[in-house]
Amino acid sequence: MNRSISKRVLLTISLLVIFPLVGNLDRMQAQIQVTFKLNKKVYMAHEAVAGELTIVNRSGGDLVIAGRNGANWLDFQVTDAEGGLLTPVVGRPGLDPVMIQAGGVFKKQVYVNRRYPMGRNGVYRLRASVYFPPLNRYFRTPIQSLQVAEGHEFDSWTVGVPPGYQEAGTYRKYAVLRFDYQGRKEIYFRLSRADSGTVITTYSLGKLLMVTDPKMGVDNQNRLHILHMGAPQAYAHTIIDVEGKAQPQEYYFAKGENRPLLVRVGSGDIVVEGGIPEEMQDVVYEKNEFHKLSELPPGMPLN
């Protein structure tokens, strides 16, 4: 009888100790909210798989988010179409610690495939994990799915890297591709190393209308010129160098038979002739269907 009473007393004490801790944990979870939202659900192969990480601090005090023992405080769990867990790329730098004031919101654009090799076509599933030092634990977001698919190549060129650029004397491959998904067409640019085929960068130049095929060519500085229709009667001219850096797009408009064309002049340069430049339009065109070059993610991953 005495043993039974002792067991009951010990059980009661244990429950009194455990339940407050569980309650505190639940309250802390409610006070720290972590979300990660992908920018879209379908990506071109080797394009940056990007999304916005959001951390909301409702704890009532300032918080410092940092990794444990110098590790990265943000991590992902990524699986491929077969359910295999992807191993992160070694040597990629982590994120610096951040301080979030009481009631504050931290937002950051994150590129998942800078650390995880997601260049193969297929469906991937991922979730973000944020380490929270006060509780010595990770907060995880719900699992999301995304698809990676290859585009259809219009054309490609192999060019040398001129003096003045890094890795001068080596060779690069330009490729222009069409990407079809969910009833939408986009035009993409891809830069890779000609010898190894390693992709350096892949990004969209905006919506593509196939009323007329895009026009392309390489000028005397080994820069790629692309002229494509992104909206009815509206064209974008893009110039991209051997490092994959694009100049701000210029816009032209067709009126009747007056359409913009890419023309190679005597010097070997390529220019746009015909059409109506944007600044000469009576009504400035809303460039919603074209990607601003400032939107292109810098330092794309090598997949």
C-alpha positions in Angstrom: 0.0 0.0 0.0 2.8 2.4 0.9 4.5 1.6 -2.4 1.3 2.3 -4.4 0.9 5.6 -2.7 4.6 6.5 -3.4 4.1 5.6 -7.1 1.0 7.9 -7.3 2.9 10.7 -5.6 5.8 10.4 -8.0 3.5 10.2 -11.0 1.7 13.4 -9.9 4.9 15.2 -9.4 6.1 14.1 -12.9 2.9 15.3 -14.5 3.2 18.6 -12.8 6.7 19.0 -14.1 6.0 17.9 -17.7 2.7 19.7 -18.4 4.0 23.2 -17.6 6.9 22.5 -19.9 4.6 21.3 -22.7 2.4 24.3 -22.2 5.4 26.7 -22.4 6.5 24.9 -25.6 3.0 25.3 -27.2 3.0 28.9 -26.2 6.4 29.5 -27.7 5.4 27.7 -30.9 2.4 30.1 -31.2 4.7 33.1 -30.6 7.2 32.1 -33.4 5.7 31.6 -36.8 7.8 30.3 -39.7 6.5 30.1 -43.3 8.2 29.4 -46.6 6.3 30.1 -49.9 7.7 29.1 -53.3 7.6 31.7 -56.0 5.9 29.2 -58.3 5.3 25.5 -58.7 6.9 24.7 -62.0 10.6 25.6 -62.8 12.8 25.3 -65.8 15.7 22.9 -65.2 18.7 24.7 -63.6 16.5 27.8 -62.9 16.8 29.2 -59.3 14.2 27.4 -57.1 13.3 30.5 -55.1 10.8 31.3 -52.3 10.2 33.7 -49.5 11.0 32.8 -46.0 9.0 34.7 -43.3 9.6 34.6 -39.5 7.1 36.4 -37.3 8.2 37.3 -33.7 5.2 37.3 -31.3 7.3 36.4 -28.2 7.0 39.8 -26.7 10.8 40.3 -26.8 13.7 40.7 -29.2 15.0 37.4 -30.7 18.2 36.3 -32.2 18.0 33.5 -34.8 21.3 31.8 -35.1 22.7 28.3 -35.8 23.9 25.8 -33.3 27.6 25.7 -32.9 28.2 27.8 -36.0 25.9 25.7 -38.2 23.3 27.2 -40.6 20.1 28.3 -38.8 18.1 27.6 -42.0 18.0 24.2 -43.6 15.8 22.3 -46.0 14.6 18.7 -46.3 14.4 18.0 -50.0 13.3 14.7 -51.6 13.3 13.7 -55.3 10.6 11.9 -57.3 11.7 8.5 -55.9 11.5 9.8 -52.3 15.3 9.9 -51.9 16.6 12.5 -49.6 19.0 15.0 -51.3 22.4 15.6 -49.8 23.3 19.3 -49.5 26.2 20.6 -51.5 29.3 21.0 -49.4 30.9 24.4 -49.0 28.0 26.6 -49.6 28.0 29.5 -47.1 25.2 29.7 -44.5 23.1 32.7 -43.4 24.3 35.2 -40.9 22.4 35.4 -37.6 19.5 37.8 -37.6 17.8 39.8 -34.8 14.0 40.2 -35.0 12.5 42.8 -32.8 9.5 42.2 -30.7 6.5 42.1 -33.0 8.8 42.3 -36.0 8.7 40.3 -39.2 11.8 39.0 -41.0 11.5 38.2 -44.8 14.2 36.9 -47.1 14.3 35.5 -50.6 16.0 32.1 -50.5 17.3 30.0 -53.3 16.9 26.3 -52.4 19.0 24.8 -55.2 22.1 26.8 -54.2 22.6 24.0 -51.6 20.6 21.1 -53.0 21.2 19.6 -56.5 17.8 19.9 -58.2 18.8 20.0 -61.8 17.1 16.7 -62.8 13.6 16.7 -64.2 10.9 15.5 -61.9 8.8 16.3 -58.9 10.5 17.4 -55.7 9.1 17.9 -52.2 10.6 20.2 -49.6 10.2 21.8 -46.3 12.2 24.5 -44.5 13.6 24.2 -41.0 14.6 27.2 -38.8 16.7 26.6 -35.7 15.5 28.5 -32.6 18.2 28.8 -29.9 16.1 29.4 -26.8 14.3 26.1 -27.3 17.3 24.3 -28.9 15.0 23.0 -31.6 13.9 23.5 -35.3 10.6 24.9 -36.4 9.5 23.3 -39.7 7.2 24.5 -42.4 4.6 22.3 -44.2 5.8 20.2 -47.1 5.5 21.7 -50.6 5.8 20.1 -54.0 7.3 21.6 -57.2 8.1 20.3 -60.6 11.3 20.8 -62.6 11.1 20.3 -66.4 13.3 21.0 -69.4 12.5 23.5 -72.1 12.6 23.3 -75.9 15.7 24.8 -77.4 15.4 27.4 -80.2 19.1 27.7 -80.9 22.5 27.7 -79.3 26.0 29.2 -79.9 29.5 28.5 -78.6 31.5 31.6 -78.0 34.9 32.5 -76.6 35.3 34.6 -73.5 37.0 37.8 -74.6 39.8 39.6 -72.8 38.6 41.7 -69.9 36.3 39.0 -68.5 37.0 36.3 -65.9 38.2 33.1 -67.5 39.2 34.8 -70.7 40.2 32.4 -73.4 37.7 29.7 -72.3 34.4 28.9 -74.1 30.8 29.4 -73.2 27.6 28.1 -74.7 24.5 30.3 -75.0 21.1 28.7 -75.4 17.7 30.2 -75.9 14.7 28.0 -74.9 10.9 28.0 -74.8 9.3 26.8 -71.7 5.6 25.7 -71.7 3.7 25.2 -68.5 0.1 25.6 -67.4 -0.9 27.1 -70.7 1.8 29.8 -70.6 4.9 30.2 -72.7 8.1 31.9 -71.5 11.4 32.5 -73.2 14.6 31.5 -71.2 18.3 32.1 -71.5 20.9 29.5 -70.3 24.6 29.9 -70.0 26.9 26.9 -69.6 30.6 26.0 -69.9 31.2 24.6 -73.4 33.8 22.1 -72.3 32.0 20.5 -69.3 28.4 21.4 -70.0 28.1 22.8 -66.4 25.2 25.2 -66.3 26.2 28.6 -64.9 22.8 30.4 -65.0 19.3 29.9 -66.4 16.6 32.6 -66.2 13.4 33.8 -67.8 13.2 36.8 -70.0 9.4 37.0 -69.7 6.2 35.8 -71.5 6.5 34.6 -75.1 4.0 35.0 -77.8 4.6 32.7 -80.8 2.9 34.9 -83.3 6.4 35.4 -84.6 9.5 33.5 -83.7 12.1 35.2 -81.6 15.1 36.6 -83.5 18.6 36.0 -82.1 22.3 36.6 -82.9 25.8 37.0 -81.5 27.5 40.4 -82.1 31.2 41.2 -82.6 31.7 41.4 -78.8 30.3 37.8 -78.4 27.2 39.2 -76.8 23.9 37.5 -77.4 21.0 39.6 -78.7 17.4 38.4 -78.4 14.2 40.1 -79.8 11.0 38.4 -78.7 7.3 39.3 -78.6 6.0 39.3 -75.1 2.5 40.9 -75.6 0.4 41.8 -78.7 2.5 44.2 -80.8 5.1 44.5 -78.0 8.7 43.3 -78.3 11.7 43.1 -75.9 15.3 43.5 -76.9 17.8 41.8 -74.6 21.6 41.9 -74.7 23.5 39.3 -72.6 27.3 39.0 -72.2 29.5 36.0 -71.7 29.1 36.1 -67.9 25.3 35.9 -68.3 24.7 39.5 -67.3 21.8 41.1 -69.2 21.5 44.8 -69.9 18.1 46.5 -69.1 15.6 45.4 -71.8 14.5 47.9 -74.4 10.9 47.8 -75.7 9.6 48.3 -79.2 6.1 48.2 -80.7 4.8 47.2 -84.1 2.4 49.4 -86.0 0.9 47.9 -89.1 3.8 46.7 -91.3 6.4 48.6 -89.2 7.8 45.8 -87.0 11.1 45.8 -85.1 13.9 43.6 -86.6 17.3 42.5 -85.5 19.9 43.7 -88.1 23.6 43.1 -88.3 25.4 46.2 -89.4 28.8 46.5 -91.2 30.8 46.7 -88.0 29.5 43.3 -86.9 27.3 44.8 -84.2 23.6 44.0 -84.0 20.9 46.7 -83.7 17.1 46.9 -83.8 15.7 48.5 -86.8 12.0 49.4 -87.4 9.2 49.4 -84.9 8.4 52.2 -82.5 10.7 52.6 -79.4 8.9 52.8 -76.1 9.7 56.4 -75.4 7.9 57.4 -78.7 4.7 55.7 -77.8 1.7 57.9 -77.0 0.9 55.6 -74.1 3.7 53.9 -72.2 3.3 50.2 -72.3 2.9 48.4 -69.0 5.7 45.9 -68.9 4.0 43.3 -66.7 4.7 40.5 -69.1 8.5 41.2 -69.3 10.8 40.3 -66.4 12.8 43.3 -65.1 16.5 42.5 -65.0 16.6 43.6 -61.4 14.3 40.7 -60.6 16.8 38.1 -61.9 18.4 36.3 -59.0 22.1 37.0 -58.7 24.8 34.3 -58.3 22.8 31.5 -59.7 23.7 28.0 -58.5 25.8 25.5 -60.4 23.6 22.4 -60.7 
